[in-house]
Amino acid sequence: MKFLVSIFLIALLSFALGLYMPWWSLALAAFVVAALIHQRAGKSFLTGFLALFLLWGILAFIIDQQNQQVLSKKVAQLLSLGEGSIVIILITGLVGGLVAGFAAMSGSYLRTVTR
């Protein structure tokens, strides 16, 4: 249950902070949630990673569909990835997931150190 609650809270808080703060505010959200909801470091990493991978992946897909995949196809061509816009969406989700995962793992370690 903590696992699903953590995923939901990290995604919700990251989305809300992303509306008003820079992109890296997602790390703050993952760190705070992982520090407040006690889980092992591996599970904390996984919750942060999944929350932001799904959030950024879904948001990137929605934006990509709204502009008929124009930007993602051009970026894919610049990076020599062919015509596939899905690769750009996956890379976007991977970057957000890694940042949030490591931030959540840091929050989990902070909780164990201060305990």
Secondary structure as GFF3:
##gff-version 3
##sequence-region A 1 115
A	DSSP	alpha_helix	2	20	.	.	.	ID=ss1
A	DSSP	alpha_helix	25	36	.	.	.	ID=ss2
A	DSSP	alpha_helix	41	66	.	.	.	ID=ss3
A	DSSP	alpha_helix	70	78	.	.	.	ID=ss4
A	DSSP	alpha_helix	85	114	.	.	.	ID=ss5
###
